[in-house]
Amino acid sequence: MPASILGEVGHLSEVALPRDKATRLNCPSCGSGHVALVLGDNGGTSYVCTACGHSWS
């Protein structure tokens, strides 16, 4: 994810859920926590690891 976007939304995960109730999603390929939710044209969703590029749904 571009640094400018991270600067704008990076704080949202901590604001939305208290740390003790947050669920962390990690990449199944490399284990990184840098995961983006991607919305598809047909309304579906998938995930993309911004560290290694692996995608899954």
C-alpha positions in Angstrom: 0.0 0.0 0.0 1.4 3.4 -0.8 2.9 5.3 2.1 0.4 8.2 1.7 -2.5 5.8 2.1 -0.9 4.1 5.2 -0.5 7.6 6.7 -4.2 8.3 6.3 -5.7 4.9 7.4 -3.0 3.2 9.4 -4.5 4.4 12.7 -8.0 3.0 11.9 -7.3 -0.6 13.1 -6.5 0.7 16.6 -9.4 3.1 16.7 -12.0 0.7 15.4 -11.3 -2.1 17.9 -9.6 -2.1 21.3 -6.3 -3.9 21.1 -7.6 -6.9 23.2 -10.5 -7.5 20.8 -8.6 -6.9 17.5 -8.2 -9.8 15.1 -4.9 -9.8 13.1 -4.9 -11.2 9.6 -1.6 -12.5 8.4 -0.5 -13.6 4.9 -0.7 -17.4 4.6 2.4 -17.4 2.3 4.9 -15.2 4.2 3.2 -14.5 7.5 3.3 -10.7 7.1 0.6 -8.6 8.8 0.6 -6.2 5.9 -2.7 -7.3 4.3 -5.1 -5.2 2.3 -8.8 -6.0 1.6 -9.6 -5.7 -2.1 -13.1 -5.2 -3.4 -13.8 -6.8 -6.8 -15.9 -5.5 -9.7 -18.5 -8.1 -9.0 -18.9 -7.2 -5.3 -16.6 -10.0 -4.1 -13.7 -9.4 -1.8 -10.2 -10.8 -1.6 -7.0 -10.1 0.3 -3.6 -9.1 -0.9 -0.3 -9.2 1.0 1.4 -5.9 0.4 4.7 -7.4 1.5 4.9 -10.4 -0.9 2.0 -9.9 -3.4 0.2 -13.1 -2.5 -3.6 -12.9 -2.9 -6.4 -15.1 -1.6 -10.1 -15.0 -0.8 
